[in-house]
């Protein structure tokens, strides 16, 4: 049960703070339905350290586009500043 709580806690933080950038439009990962999968990936990569956990996890999540036939790795939709934001979130989260 505790691991589900930690996943949910991280999911909530990611949902509100990390977004996909498309042109001038920001789509937060919570709204896109991607925050939980990213939280699970990040926790599973915790031993890599915050920055590597962020990068590995963003590469592991594929975002379906259009009718779902094609997908793009999440890292390709995230700005560099958002990767650093995720790193800071993980750094703080992993310390607790």
Biopython code that builds the backbone (N, CA, C, O; Angstrom):
import numpy as np
from Bio.PDB.StructureBuilder import StructureBuilder

atoms = [
    (1, "UNK", "N", (0.827, -1.197, 0.000)),
    (1, "UNK", "CA", (0.000, 0.000, 0.000)),
    (1, "UNK", "C", (0.870, 1.260, 0.000)),
    (1, "UNK", "O", (0.542, 2.240, -0.669)),
    (2, "UNK", "N", (1.978, 1.236, 0.748)),
    (2, "UNK", "CA", (2.833, 2.410, 0.826)),
    (2, "UNK", "C", (3.398, 2.794, -0.533)),
    (2, "UNK", "O", (3.501, 3.982, -0.839)),
    (3, "UNK", "N", (3.769, 1.804, -1.364)),
    (3, "UNK", "CA", (4.317, 2.121, -2.685)),
    (3, "UNK", "C", (3.266, 2.780, -3.572)),
    (3, "UNK", "O", (3.598, 3.661, -4.365)),
    (4, "UNK", "N", (1.998, 2.365, -3.452)),
    (4, "UNK", "CA", (0.924, 3.006, -4.219)),
    (4, "UNK", "C", (0.728, 4.454, -3.798)),
    (4, "UNK", "O", (0.446, 5.319, -4.627)),
    (5, "UNK", "N", (0.879, 4.714, -2.492)),
    (5, "UNK", "CA", (0.757, 6.080, -1.987)),
    (5, "UNK", "C", (1.896, 6.928, -2.545)),
    (5, "UNK", "O", (1.673, 8.057, -2.979)),
    (6, "UNK", "N", (3.112, 6.391, -2.536)),
    (6, "UNK", "CA", (4.259, 7.136, -3.053)),
    (6, "UNK", "C", (4.097, 7.393, -4.554)),
    (6, "UNK", "O", (4.404, 8.484, -5.033)),
    (7, "UNK", "N", (3.617, 6.395, -5.291)),
    (7, "UNK", "CA", (3.388, 6.586, -6.725)),
    (7, "UNK", "C", (2.345, 7.681, -6.930)),
    (7, "UNK", "O", (2.521, 8.559, -7.775)),
    (8, "UNK", "N", (1.274, 7.633, -6.168)),
    (8, "UNK", "CA", (0.224, 8.649, -6.294)),
    (8, "UNK", "C", (0.726, 10.031, -5.920)),
    (8, "UNK", "O", (0.362, 11.017, -6.561)),
    (9, "UNK", "N", (1.561, 10.116, -4.889)),
    (9, "UNK", "CA", (2.124, 11.403, -4.492)),
    (9, "UNK", "C", (2.982, 11.984, -5.613)),
    (9, "UNK", "O", (2.849, 13.156, -5.964)),
    (10, "UNK", "N", (3.867, 11.149, -6.175)),
    (10, "UNK", "CA", (4.716, 11.618, -7.265)),
    (10, "UNK", "C", (3.875, 11.950, -8.497)),
    (10, "UNK", "O", (4.134, 12.940, -9.181)),
    (11, "UNK", "N", (2.884, 11.135, -8.771)),
    (11, "UNK", "CA", (1.988, 11.402, -9.907)),
    (11, "UNK", "C", (1.340, 12.776, -9.768)),
    (11, "UNK", "O", (1.276, 13.529, -10.740)),
    (12, "UNK", "N", (0.862, 13.109, -8.582)),
    (12, "UNK", "CA", (0.212, 14.400, -8.362)),
    (12, "UNK", "C", (1.168, 15.563, -8.591)),
    (12, "UNK", "O", (0.797, 16.570, -9.195)),
    (13, "UNK", "N", (2.400, 15.421, -8.107)),
    (13, "UNK", "CA", (3.393, 16.489, -8.290)),
    (13, "UNK", "C", (3.720, 16.659, -9.777)),
    (13, "UNK", "O", (3.769, 17.779, -10.286)),
    (14, "UNK", "N", (3.945, 15.533, -10.465)),
    (14, "UNK", "CA", (4.245, 15.580, -11.901)),
    (14, "UNK", "C", (3.067, 16.174, -12.669)),
    (14, "UNK", "O", (3.256, 16.998, -13.564)),
    (15, "UNK", "N", (1.849, 15.752, -12.317)),
    (15, "UNK", "CA", (0.633, 16.219, -12.995)),
    (15, "UNK", "C", (0.532, 17.728, -13.036)),
    (15, "UNK", "O", (0.106, 18.306, -14.035)),
    (16, "UNK", "N", (0.927, 18.362, -11.946)),
    (16, "UNK", "CA", (0.750, 19.801, -11.798)),
    (16, "UNK", "C", (1.938, 20.629, -12.279)),
    (16, "UNK", "O", (1.815, 21.841, -12.461)),
    (17, "UNK", "N", (3.099, 19.978, -12.489)),
    (17, "UNK", "CA", (4.310, 20.758, -12.738)),
    (17, "UNK", "C", (5.030, 20.475, -14.053)),
    (17, "UNK", "O", (5.846, 21.287, -14.489)),
    (18, "UNK", "N", (4.752, 19.359, -14.682)),
    (18, "UNK", "CA", (5.489, 18.990, -15.894)),
    (18, "UNK", "C", (4.509, 18.981, -17.071)),
    (18, "UNK", "O", (3.397, 18.463, -16.967)),
    (19, "UNK", "N", (4.944, 19.561, -18.183)),
    (19, "UNK", "CA", (4.048, 19.643, -19.334)),
    (19, "UNK", "C", (4.762, 19.321, -20.637)),
    (19, "UNK", "O", (5.985, 19.409, -20.752)),
    (20, "UNK", "N", (3.948, 18.945, -21.609)),
    (20, "UNK", "CA", (4.370, 18.766, -22.998)),
    (20, "UNK", "C", (4.276, 20.140, -23.657)),
    (20, "UNK", "O", (3.326, 20.887, -23.421)),
    (21, "UNK", "N", (5.250, 20.460, -24.470)),
    (21, "UNK", "CA", (5.251, 21.754, -25.169)),
    (21, "UNK", "C", (5.013, 21.506, -26.656)),
    (21, "UNK", "O", (5.827, 20.871, -27.325)),
    (22, "UNK", "N", (3.887, 22.013, -27.168)),
    (22, "UNK", "CA", (3.561, 21.935, -28.591)),
    (22, "UNK", "C", (3.333, 23.370, -29.060)),
    (22, "UNK", "O", (2.355, 24.014, -28.678)),
    (23, "UNK", "N", (4.266, 23.867, -29.905)),
    (23, "UNK", "CA", (4.232, 25.272, -30.325)),
    (23, "UNK", "C", (4.189, 26.161, -29.089)),
    (23, "UNK", "O", (5.120, 26.135, -28.284)),
    (24, "UNK", "N", (3.135, 26.942, -28.920)),
    (24, "UNK", "CA", (3.024, 27.820, -27.751)),
    (24, "UNK", "C", (2.053, 27.263, -26.714)),
    (24, "UNK", "O", (1.607, 27.986, -25.822)),
    (25, "UNK", "N", (1.734, 26.005, -26.831)),
    (25, "UNK", "CA", (0.714, 25.372, -26.005)),
    (25, "UNK", "C", (1.365, 24.442, -25.001)),
    (25, "UNK", "O", (2.221, 23.640, -25.373)),
    (26, "UNK", "N", (0.977, 24.530, -23.722)),
    (26, "UNK", "CA", (1.481, 23.645, -22.680)),
    (26, "UNK", "C", (0.372, 22.688, -22.259)),
    (26, "UNK", "O", (-0.694, 23.122, -21.825)),
    (27, "UNK", "N", (0.622, 21.392, -22.387)),
    (27, "UNK", "CA", (-0.326, 20.371, -21.949)),
    (27, "UNK", "C", (0.299, 19.646, -20.769)),
    (27, "UNK", "O", (1.260, 18.893, -20.931)),
    (28, "UNK", "N", (-0.251, 19.876, -19.582)),
    (28, "UNK", "CA", (0.280, 19.245, -18.373)),
    (28, "UNK", "C", (0.057, 17.744, -18.424)),
    (28, "UNK", "O", (-0.966, 17.273, -18.921)),
    (29, "UNK", "N", (1.019, 17.002, -17.908)),
    (29, "UNK", "CA", (0.979, 15.546, -18.016)),
    (29, "UNK", "C", (-0.213, 14.930, -17.303)),
    (29, "UNK", "O", (-0.671, 13.852, -17.683)),
    (30, "UNK", "N", (-0.718, 15.591, -16.285)),
    (30, "UNK", "CA", (-1.934, 15.111, -15.628)),
    (30, "UNK", "C", (-3.120, 15.171, -16.572)),
    (30, "UNK", "O", (-3.924, 14.240, -16.628)),
    (31, "UNK", "N", (-3.230, 16.263, -17.313)),
    (31, "UNK", "CA", (-4.320, 16.427, -18.282)),
    (31, "UNK", "C", (-4.169, 15.467, -19.456)),
    (31, "UNK", "O", (-5.161, 15.033, -20.043)),
    (32, "UNK", "N", (-2.927, 15.137, -19.794)),
    (32, "UNK", "CA", (-2.659, 14.236, -20.917)),
    (32, "UNK", "C", (-2.762, 12.764, -20.522)),
    (32, "UNK", "O", (-2.697, 11.887, -21.382)),
    (33, "UNK", "N", (-2.923, 12.488, -19.227)),
    (33, "UNK", "CA", (-3.019, 11.104, -18.772)),
    (33, "UNK", "C", (-1.679, 10.373, -18.766)),
    (33, "UNK", "O", (-1.641, 9.147, -18.863)),
    (34, "UNK", "N", (-0.582, 11.118, -18.653)),
    (34, "UNK", "CA", (0.751, 10.517, -18.714)),
    (34, "UNK", "C", (1.500, 10.544, -17.385)),
    (34, "UNK", "O", (2.559, 9.928, -17.262)),
    (35, "UNK", "N", (0.973, 11.238, -16.404)),
    (35, "UNK", "CA", (1.705, 11.441, -15.146)),
    (35, "UNK", "C", (1.921, 10.143, -14.368)),
    (35, "UNK", "O", (3.000, 9.942, -13.810)),
    (36, "UNK", "N", (0.932, 9.265, -14.316)),
    (36, "UNK", "CA", (1.074, 8.031, -13.525)),
    (36, "UNK", "C", (2.147, 7.127, -14.111)),
    (36, "UNK", "O", (2.997, 6.616, -13.382)),
    (37, "UNK", "N", (2.113, 6.929, -15.420)),
    (37, "UNK", "CA", (3.136, 6.077, -16.047)),
    (37, "UNK", "C", (4.530, 6.652, -15.845)),
    (37, "UNK", "O", (5.485, 5.909, -15.618)),
    (38, "UNK", "N", (4.648, 7.968, -15.927)),
    (38, "UNK", "CA", (5.945, 8.594, -15.717)),
    (38, "UNK", "C", (6.390, 8.433, -14.263)),
    (38, "UNK", "O", (7.564, 8.169, -14.002)),
    (39, "UNK", "N", (5.481, 8.586, -13.333)),
    (39, "UNK", "CA", (5.812, 8.402, -11.915)),
    (39, "UNK", "C", (6.312, 6.979, -11.658)),
    (39, "UNK", "O", (7.299, 6.786, -10.947)),
    (40, "UNK", "N", (5.641, 5.997, -12.229)),
    (40, "UNK", "CA", (6.048, 4.590, -12.066)),
    (40, "UNK", "C", (7.434, 4.371, -12.648)),
    (40, "UNK", "O", (8.278, 3.734, -12.019)),
    (41, "UNK", "N", (7.675, 4.895, -13.843)),
    (41, "UNK", "CA", (8.994, 4.761, -14.480)),
    (41, "UNK", "C", (10.078, 5.423, -13.637)),
    (41, "UNK", "O", (11.150, 4.853, -13.434)),
    (42, "UNK", "N", (9.798, 6.623, -13.151)),
    (42, "UNK", "CA", (10.795, 7.360, -12.366)),
    (42, "UNK", "C", (11.152, 6.605, -11.093)),
    (42, "UNK", "O", (12.326, 6.510, -10.734)),
    (43, "UNK", "N", (10.154, 6.074, -10.418)),
    (43, "UNK", "CA", (10.422, 5.321, -9.190)),
    (43, "UNK", "C", (11.212, 4.054, -9.500)),
    (43, "UNK", "O", (12.089, 3.663, -8.730)),
    (44, "UNK", "N", (10.906, 3.418, -10.617)),
    (44, "UNK", "CA", (11.641, 2.191, -10.965)),
    (44, "UNK", "C", (13.089, 2.489, -11.371)),
    (44, "UNK", "O", (13.937, 1.598, -11.325)),
    (45, "UNK", "N", (13.377, 3.729, -11.767)),
    (45, "UNK", "CA", (14.736, 4.128, -12.160)),
    (45, "UNK", "C", (15.439, 4.959, -11.082)),
    (45, "UNK", "O", (16.472, 5.575, -11.344)),
    (46, "UNK", "N", (14.884, 4.973, -9.893)),
    (46, "UNK", "CA", (15.392, 5.785, -8.785)),
    (46, "UNK", "C", (16.893, 5.594, -8.550)),
    (46, "UNK", "O", (17.602, 6.560, -8.269)),
    (47, "UNK", "N", (17.378, 4.365, -8.661)),
    (47, "UNK", "CA", (18.784, 4.068, -8.363)),
    (47, "UNK", "C", (19.753, 4.704, -9.373)),
    (47, "UNK", "O", (20.965, 4.655, -9.161)),
    (48, "UNK", "N", (19.256, 5.290, -10.446)),
    (48, "UNK", "CA", (20.101, 5.938, -11.453)),
    (48, "UNK", "C", (20.434, 7.386, -11.090)),
    (48, "UNK", "O", (21.259, 8.025, -11.743)),
    (49, "UNK", "N", (19.789, 7.890, -10.049)),
    (49, "UNK", "CA", (19.944, 9.299, -9.687)),
    (49, "UNK", "C", (18.871, 10.122, -10.380)),
    (49, "UNK", "O", (18.328, 9.695, -11.399)),
    (50, "UNK", "N", (18.556, 11.305, -9.840)),
    (50, "UNK", "CA", (17.422, 12.094, -10.347)),
    (50, "UNK", "C", (17.482, 12.449, -11.832)),
    (50, "UNK", "O", (16.493, 12.268, -12.541)),
    (51, "UNK", "N", (18.623, 12.952, -12.318)),
    (51, "UNK", "CA", (18.683, 13.371, -13.721)),
    (51, "UNK", "C", (18.575, 12.185, -14.662)),
    (51, "UNK", "O", (17.800, 12.224, -15.618)),
    (52, "UNK", "N", (19.327, 11.145, -14.410)),
    (52, "UNK", "CA", (19.267, 9.962, -15.273)),
    (52, "UNK", "C", (17.906, 9.282, -15.175)),
    (52, "UNK", "O", (17.377, 8.810, -16.181)),
    (53, "UNK", "N", (17.335, 9.226, -13.972)),
    (53, "UNK", "CA", (15.996, 8.643, -13.805)),
    (53, "UNK", "C", (14.987, 9.411, -14.646)),
    (53, "UNK", "O", (14.117, 8.816, -15.282)),
    (54, "UNK", "N", (15.107, 10.746, -14.647)),
    (54, "UNK", "CA", (14.199, 11.570, -15.444)),
    (54, "UNK", "C", (14.352, 11.267, -16.924)),
    (54, "UNK", "O", (13.364, 11.028, -17.618)),
    (55, "UNK", "N", (15.584, 11.276, -17.410)),
    (55, "UNK", "CA", (15.828, 11.055, -18.843)),
    (55, "UNK", "C", (15.429, 9.650, -19.287)),
    (55, "UNK", "O", (14.762, 9.489, -20.310)),
    (56, "UNK", "N", (15.829, 8.641, -18.532)),
    (56, "UNK", "CA", (15.501, 7.251, -18.872)),
    (56, "UNK", "C", (13.986, 7.062, -18.899)),
    (56, "UNK", "O", (13.442, 6.428, -19.804)),
    (57, "UNK", "N", (13.320, 7.618, -17.902)),
    (57, "UNK", "CA", (11.865, 7.468, -17.796)),
    (57, "UNK", "C", (11.142, 8.180, -18.924)),
    (57, "UNK", "O", (10.184, 7.644, -19.482)),
    (58, "UNK", "N", (11.593, 9.391, -19.269)),
    (58, "UNK", "CA", (10.969, 10.127, -20.375)),
    (58, "UNK", "C", (11.167, 9.416, -21.708)),
    (58, "UNK", "O", (10.302, 9.481, -22.582)),
    (59, "UNK", "N", (12.294, 8.741, -21.867)),
    (59, "UNK", "CA", (12.544, 7.973, -23.094)),
    (59, "UNK", "C", (11.690, 6.717, -23.156)),
    (59, "UNK", "O", (11.341, 6.257, -24.243)),
    (60, "UNK", "N", (11.348, 6.157, -21.993)),
    (60, "UNK", "CA", (10.607, 4.895, -21.931)),
    (60, "UNK", "C", (9.115, 5.053, -22.215)),
    (60, "UNK", "O", (8.459, 4.095, -22.623)),
    (61, "UNK", "N", (8.577, 6.246, -22.003)),
    (61, "UNK", "CA", (7.141, 6.482, -22.204)),
    (61, "UNK", "C", (6.918, 6.907, -23.653)),
    (61, "UNK", "O", (7.496, 7.888, -24.120)),
    (62, "UNK", "N", (6.081, 6.162, -24.347)),
    (62, "UNK", "CA", (5.718, 6.515, -25.726)),
    (62, "UNK", "C", (4.322, 7.125, -25.742)),
    (62, "UNK", "O", (3.380, 6.578, -25.168)),
    (63, "UNK", "N", (4.212, 8.260, -26.406)),
    (63, "UNK", "CA", (2.953, 8.994, -26.485)),
    (63, "UNK", "C", (2.321, 8.707, -27.840)),
    (63, "UNK", "O", (2.904, 8.990, -28.887)),
    (64, "UNK", "N", (1.126, 8.144, -27.801)),
    (64, "UNK", "CA", (0.406, 7.866, -29.042)),
    (64, "UNK", "C", (-0.090, 9.171, -29.635)),
    (64, "UNK", "O", (-0.604, 10.032, -28.921)),
    (65, "UNK", "N", (0.066, 9.316, -30.943)),
    (65, "UNK", "CA", (-0.405, 10.501, -31.648)),
    (65, "UNK", "C", (-1.398, 10.094, -32.728)),
    (65, "UNK", "O", (-1.396, 8.964, -33.214)),
    (66, "UNK", "N", (-2.239, 11.047, -33.082)),
    (66, "UNK", "CA", (-3.238, 10.764, -34.117)),
    (66, "UNK", "C", (-4.160, 9.644, -33.677)),
    (66, "UNK", "O", (-4.727, 9.683, -32.585)),
    (67, "UNK", "N", (-4.307, 8.648, -34.533)),
    (67, "UNK", "CA", (-5.202, 7.539, -34.218)),
    (67, "UNK", "C", (-4.502, 6.427, -33.433)),
    (67, "UNK", "O", (-5.051, 5.336, -33.280)),
    (68, "UNK", "N", (-3.306, 6.698, -32.942)),
    (68, "UNK", "CA", (-2.598, 5.739, -32.101)),
    (68, "UNK", "C", (-1.692, 4.786, -32.846)),
    (68, "UNK", "O", (-1.043, 3.946, -32.223)),
    (69, "UNK", "N", (-1.630, 4.891, -34.159)),
    (69, "UNK", "CA", (-0.762, 4.027, -34.950)),
    (69, "UNK", "C", (0.698, 4.405, -34.727)),
    (69, "UNK", "O", (1.574, 3.540, -34.693)),
    (70, "UNK", "N", (0.950, 5.686, -34.576)),
    (70, "UNK", "CA", (2.305, 6.178, -34.355)),
    (70, "UNK", "C", (2.460, 6.684, -32.931)),
    (70, "UNK", "O", (1.493, 7.110, -32.299)),
    (71, "UNK", "N", (3.688, 6.632, -32.434)),
    (71, "UNK", "CA", (3.959, 7.174, -31.111)),
    (71, "UNK", "C", (5.314, 7.872, -31.110)),
    (71, "UNK", "O", (6.186, 7.599, -31.935)),
    (72, "UNK", "N", (5.452, 8.774, -30.157)),
    (72, "UNK", "CA", (6.666, 9.583, -30.012)),
    (72, "UNK", "C", (7.146, 9.433, -28.572)),
    (72, "UNK", "O", (6.340, 9.506, -27.644)),
    (73, "UNK", "N", (8.444, 9.224, -28.374)),
    (73, "UNK", "CA", (8.943, 9.183, -26.989)),
    (73, "UNK", "C", (8.644, 10.510, -26.285)),
    (73, "UNK", "O", (8.822, 11.584, -26.859)),
    (74, "UNK", "N", (8.195, 10.419, -25.053)),
    (74, "UNK", "CA", (7.818, 11.601, -24.291)),
    (74, "UNK", "C", (8.955, 12.618, -24.211)),
    (74, "UNK", "O", (8.708, 13.824, -24.211)),
    (75, "UNK", "N", (10.174, 12.148, -24.144)),
    (75, "UNK", "CA", (11.315, 13.069, -24.047)),
    (75, "UNK", "C", (11.380, 14.020, -25.247)),
    (75, "UNK", "O", (11.924, 15.118, -25.126)),
    (76, "UNK", "N", (10.841, 13.622, -26.390)),
    (76, "UNK", "CA", (10.847, 14.474, -27.587)),
    (76, "UNK", "C", (9.796, 15.581, -27.526)),
    (76, "UNK", "O", (9.804, 16.493, -28.353)),
    (77, "UNK", "N", (8.897, 15.504, -26.554)),
    (77, "UNK", "CA", (7.829, 16.498, -26.425)),
    (77, "UNK", "C", (8.035, 17.428, -25.232)),
    (77, "UNK", "O", (7.223, 18.319, -24.981)),
    (78, "UNK", "N", (9.122, 17.213, -24.504)),
    (78, "UNK", "CA", (9.407, 17.951, -23.273)),
    (78, "UNK", "C", (10.593, 18.887, -23.518)),
    (78, "UNK", "O", (11.589, 18.490, -24.123)),
    (79, "UNK", "N", (10.482, 20.111, -23.052)),
    (79, "UNK", "CA", (11.602, 21.050, -23.194)),
    (79, "UNK", "C", (12.706, 20.711, -22.199)),
    (79, "UNK", "O", (12.488, 19.991, -21.225)),
    (80, "UNK", "N", (13.887, 21.242, -22.463)),
    (80, "UNK", "CA", (15.020, 21.027, -21.565)),
    (80, "UNK", "C", (14.698, 21.534, -20.157)),
    (80, "UNK", "O", (15.049, 20.892, -19.167)),
    (81, "UNK", "N", (14.040, 22.670, -20.074)),
    (81, "UNK", "CA", (13.698, 23.217, -18.754)),
    (81, "UNK", "C", (12.730, 22.305, -18.009)),
    (81, "UNK", "O", (12.766, 22.233, -16.781)),
    (82, "UNK", "N", (11.866, 21.610, -18.743)),
    (82, "UNK", "CA", (10.943, 20.679, -18.094)),
    (82, "UNK", "C", (11.662, 19.409, -17.618)),
    (82, "UNK", "O", (11.280, 18.819, -16.608)),
    (83, "UNK", "N", (12.690, 18.998, -18.340)),
    (83, "UNK", "CA", (13.503, 17.864, -17.886)),
    (83, "UNK", "C", (14.180, 18.239, -16.569)),
    (83, "UNK", "O", (14.226, 17.433, -15.640)),
    (84, "UNK", "N", (14.704, 19.457, -16.490)),
    (84, "UNK", "CA", (15.331, 19.927, -15.253)),
    (84, "UNK", "C", (14.306, 20.059, -14.131)),
    (84, "UNK", "O", (14.615, 19.779, -12.972)),
    (85, "UNK", "N", (13.098, 20.480, -14.463)),
    (85, "UNK", "CA", (12.009, 20.555, -13.480)),
    (85, "UNK", "C", (11.711, 19.165, -12.925)),
    (85, "UNK", "O", (11.559, 18.992, -11.715)),
    (86, "UNK", "N", (11.629, 18.184, -13.809)),
    (86, "UNK", "CA", (11.379, 16.811, -13.372)),
    (86, "UNK", "C", (12.531, 16.320, -12.505)),
    (86, "UNK", "O", (12.309, 15.642, -11.501)),
    (87, "UNK", "N", (13.757, 16.659, -12.885)),
    (87, "UNK", "CA", (14.914, 16.269, -12.074)),
    (87, "UNK", "C", (14.799, 16.844, -10.666)),
    (87, "UNK", "O", (15.040, 16.136, -9.688)),
    (88, "UNK", "N", (14.434, 18.118, -10.552)),
    (88, "UNK", "CA", (14.278, 18.746, -9.243)),
    (88, "UNK", "C", (13.173, 18.083, -8.440)),
    (88, "UNK", "O", (13.318, 17.879, -7.234)),
    (89, "UNK", "N", (12.081, 17.750, -9.090)),
    (89, "UNK", "CA", (10.980, 17.053, -8.423)),
    (89, "UNK", "C", (11.477, 15.718, -7.882)),
    (89, "UNK", "O", (11.213, 15.373, -6.731)),
    (90, "UNK", "N", (12.195, 14.970, -8.713)),
    (90, "UNK", "CA", (12.679, 13.665, -8.289)),
    (90, "UNK", "C", (13.712, 13.785, -7.179)),
    (90, "UNK", "O", (13.709, 12.994, -6.236)),
    (91, "UNK", "N", (14.592, 14.766, -7.285)),
    (91, "UNK", "CA", (15.596, 14.991, -6.244)),
    (91, "UNK", "C", (14.923, 15.198, -4.889)),
    (91, "UNK", "O", (15.304, 14.583, -3.894)),
    (92, "UNK", "N", (13.941, 16.054, -4.868)),
    (92, "UNK", "CA", (13.207, 16.337, -3.640)),
    (92, "UNK", "C", (12.407, 15.112, -3.183)),
    (92, "UNK", "O", (12.384, 14.788, -1.995)),
    (93, "UNK", "N", (11.770, 14.453, -4.106)),
    (93, "UNK", "CA", (10.914, 13.300, -3.789)),
    (93, "UNK", "C", (11.742, 12.124, -3.276)),
    (93, "UNK", "O", (11.334, 11.453, -2.328)),
    (94, "UNK", "N", (12.891, 11.865, -3.884)),
    (94, "UNK", "CA", (13.727, 10.729, -3.490)),
    (94, "UNK", "C", (14.400, 10.957, -2.131)),
    (94, "UNK", "O", (14.752, 9.994, -1.449)),
    (95, "UNK", "N", (14.578, 12.218, -1.734)),
    (95, "UNK", "CA", (15.178, 12.513, -0.430)),
    (95, "UNK", "C", (14.253, 12.132, 0.707)),
    (95, "UNK", "O", (14.720, 11.792, 1.794)),
    (96, "UNK", "N", (12.954, 12.181, 0.481)),
    (96, "UNK", "CA", (11.954, 11.887, 1.525)),
    (96, "UNK", "C", (11.677, 10.423, 1.671)),
    (96, "UNK", "O", (10.862, 10.029, 2.505)),
]
sb = StructureBuilder()
sb.init_structure("model")
sb.init_model(0)
sb.init_chain("A")
sb.init_seg("    ")
for serial, (resi, resn, name, xyz) in enumerate(atoms, 1):
    if name == "N":
        sb.init_residue(resn, " ", resi, " ")
    sb.init_atom(name, np.array(xyz, "f"), 0.0, 1.0, " ", f" {name:<3s}", serial, name[0])
structure = sb.get_structure()
